[in-house]
Amino acid sequence: MVYTKKHPALLIMGIIFVAIAYLAESGGMSGMIDYLKAGKYAGEMVGMGYAFGAIAVLVGLWHLIGSHSEGNLDYYLSSVAGAIFILLIAMLIRWYLAPLVAVISKGLGPVMGAKYLHQVLGLNYVVLGIVAGIIIVNVFRIPVWAENGVRLSRLGLKTGVILLGTLYSLAELQSLGKLSAIMVGFFVLGSVGLVLFLGKRKNIPNSMGGVLSAGMGVCGVSATVAAAPVVQAKAVEIAYTIGTILIWGVGCMFLFPVVGHMLDLGHIQFGAWAGTGILNSAQVAGAALAYQPDGIETLKVAEIFNITRVLFLPIIVLWLAVWYVKQEGGDETQKVNVGRVVFEKFPVFVLGFILMFAMSSTGVFAPAQHYKGKYFDNNVKESKLLKDEQVAVISGEAGKLQREDRKKAINSMLENRKIMSIDDETLIRGIYNAKIFSKGANKVLKGATKAVRHTAKKIKTFRQWITLLFAFGLTGLGMQITFASMKQAGGEPLIIGGIVGTVKAVLSLIVIVLFVSESI
Amino acid sequence: MKVKKIILASHGTAGARSAEQFALDHCLENDASLHQLLVVPDFWKGMMGDDWLNNAITQSRFGDYVESQLAREAADELDRLTQICEQAGVNYSNTVRLGKPAACLTSIAEQGEFDLVIIGSPRPKGISGYRSRMDLELLARSLTIPLMIVPYPQR
């Protein structure tokens, strides 16, 4: 089969990218950029516009005038059209539509405390990208020339998660790993158990109980896809389950950020809640980026939870396989191939994440002692040293300190007008995290730590790529959510799913608000 | 109107079986032949949803599994009606299509020398099953042969 379609679409998209880059570079759209307050994206418009525009024009010409025959070259080059299609949609939203929504929303004034409507609803480039994807597939359909490449969105997300590995410190990974293992372990096993229990009460078939429990408990559609053949689910049971999960996932992606803003949850709290309470893993990332569009701290927490969930997947599938065979009266030792289940369901991309984390820890991307991609260097400019009035603010509050090590660190900073060592910096960060000083003094301390913390260039690049890969991946995944599949939600799975989904979301929120703090 | 060849859209639900019985009676009365159209709804193409965590082996296994399930369900349904028609002495043939039910039906109706289309009425609310209904407006606008809708059982 020849995959490449002789179509001018890719060439046209390439010209659009180049035109954007040219206009952004030459100042041709500076009026619009100023109006949208999108100046921070101008660099991206030029760099990405020229780079991806050139690729699209070249491959687009090949699509249009080349002669195509069956083979790997045809297959891989045909996917460029779909990938550029997703990228163009994602970037038009990131550069223009999302800023326009923000401008309009700010024009309406604050709606919740100091927060604007678009902040409360999480209407940023990620959520708008997913919505655009859903509209495109359901209203306009994916063009035939783009079908092959749209699947690349999965690769984009997995690459994003792998690169995310560079941004964790060992302590952070340990703390988040422990928290996610406890939370996910409790709620995954709890949801699976609750679905099986309710399924028994409502007399649903074992195959339906099995596939629904995996979907509700572990990671939504992905778990359903993994478990359906193992528990021999019937087609209608799969349709019910996936429909129910998609409706819940998309609904939660919009609802969670609103509740998070109402309760003023911190990034760790929200990431942990989304990572536990949202059924479908794609929407976990979407909700995290909706909650914090200009940073990836929430995404980092949510993705650790996602990874923990996916690591649970082979275990749950194995459990369900044994459970199903037992329920159906078979001999599990003969029928369940444990090795094959674990091997096939193991998420290989998690190894990539661990590898990137290990490389980052050795100092390949940033000095080895970096914290969240930032490293200590107190060779700061004269202008960044503490001013007299700032010294006076801190001196006035230094008496509030009890611990000797903290007193020493503050005195050393006041003497030198800058933080002198990485240990002092850790202690000073502890002082403002503990909110011992007044707001004004804390601001000075934060400024002092910021002056000696520098983001490694490679890490900065990774951060940009992670954001883009997630925007690309989630927009593409939106293009794979059809109303027809969501409409299949129904029957007992909708009732059981509704009960378990609500219990899981509410209980996990209570646990997080009560027991999870913002300092990890 | 002399009806010699009937097309029946049926996938074995209660409503479709009601239509099936009516079509069989009609065939026996008029010595007509029966052609069954079984449509596998095309929403299955998007049923992998937004899964991104699984590897290619798992996705392919799921695709093969769903395909085999749908094929088995279709084969069971066709076998069932084949046997009923054999026993009743009705000349029977069938077609299986993947797509939207109404579009498939109009396309098949255009191709054969059919005299009548028979379908069951939509499932009442609260009865479980796929949400893939026949677009009656499309049928009414597109069909060039008479359409008969048989009421749902016990209605």
Chai-1 contact restraints between the chains, C-beta under 6 A:
chainA,res_idxA,chainB,res_idxB,connection_type,confidence,min_distance_angstrom,max_distance_angstrom,comment,restraint_id
A,R154,B,W52,contact,1.0,0.0,6.0,A-B,restraint_1
A,L157,B,W52,contact,1.0,0.0,6.0,A-B,restraint_2
A,C219,B,L53,contact,1.0,0.0,6.0,A-B,restraint_3
A,V221,B,G49,contact,1.0,0.0,6.0,A-B,restraint_4
A,V221,B,D51,contact,1.0,0.0,6.0,A-B,restraint_5
A,S222,B,D51,contact,1.0,0.0,6.0,A-B,restraint_6
A,S222,B,L53,contact,1.0,0.0,6.0,A-B,restraint_7
A,S222,B,N54,contact,1.0,0.0,6.0,A-B,restraint_8
A,V225,B,D51,contact,1.0,0.0,6.0,A-B,restraint_9
A,V225,B,N54,contact,1.0,0.0,6.0,A-B,restraint_10
A,V225,B,F62,contact,1.0,0.0,6.0,A-B,restraint_11
A,A226,B,N54,contact,1.0,0.0,6.0,A-B,restraint_12
A,A226,B,T58,contact,1.0,0.0,6.0,A-B,restraint_13
A,P229,B,R61,contact,1.0,0.0,6.0,A-B,restraint_14
A,P229,B,Y65,contact,1.0,0.0,6.0,A-B,restraint_15
A,A235,B,Q69,contact,1.0,0.0,6.0,A-B,restraint_16
A,A235,B,L70,contact,1.0,0.0,6.0,A-B,restraint_17
A,I242,B,M47,contact,1.0,0.0,6.0,A-B,restraint_18
A,I242,B,G49,contact,1.0,0.0,6.0,A-B,restraint_19
A,L246,B,G49,contact,1.0,0.0,6.0,A-B,restraint_20
A,S281,B,L53,contact,1.0,0.0,6.0,A-B,restraint_21
A,A282,B,D50,contact,1.0,0.0,6.0,A-B,restraint_22
A,A282,B,W52,contact,1.0,0.0,6.0,A-B,restraint_23
A,V310,B,L53,contact,1.0,0.0,6.0,A-B,restraint_24
A,E344,B,I57,contact,1.0,0.0,6.0,A-B,restraint_25
A,E344,B,T58,contact,1.0,0.0,6.0,A-B,restraint_26
A,P347,B,L53,contact,1.0,0.0,6.0,A-B,restraint_27
A,L477,B,D50,contact,1.0,0.0,6.0,A-B,restraint_28
A,Q480,B,D50,contact,1.0,0.0,6.0,A-B,restraint_29
A,I481,B,D50,contact,1.0,0.0,6.0,A-B,restraint_30
A,T482,B,G46,contact,1.0,0.0,6.0,A-B,restraint_31
A,A484,B,F43,contact,1.0,0.0,6.0,A-B,restraint_32
A,S485,B,F43,contact,1.0,0.0,6.0,A-B,restraint_33
A,S485,B,G46,contact,1.0,0.0,6.0,A-B,restraint_34
A,S485,B,M47,contact,1.0,0.0,6.0,A-B,restraint_35
A,S485,B,G49,contact,1.0,0.0,6.0,A-B,restraint_36
A,K487,B,R131,contact,1.0,0.0,6.0,A-B,restraint_37
A,Q488,B,R131,contact,1.0,0.0,6.0,A-B,restraint_38
A,G491,B,S128,contact,1.0,0.0,6.0,A-B,restraint_39
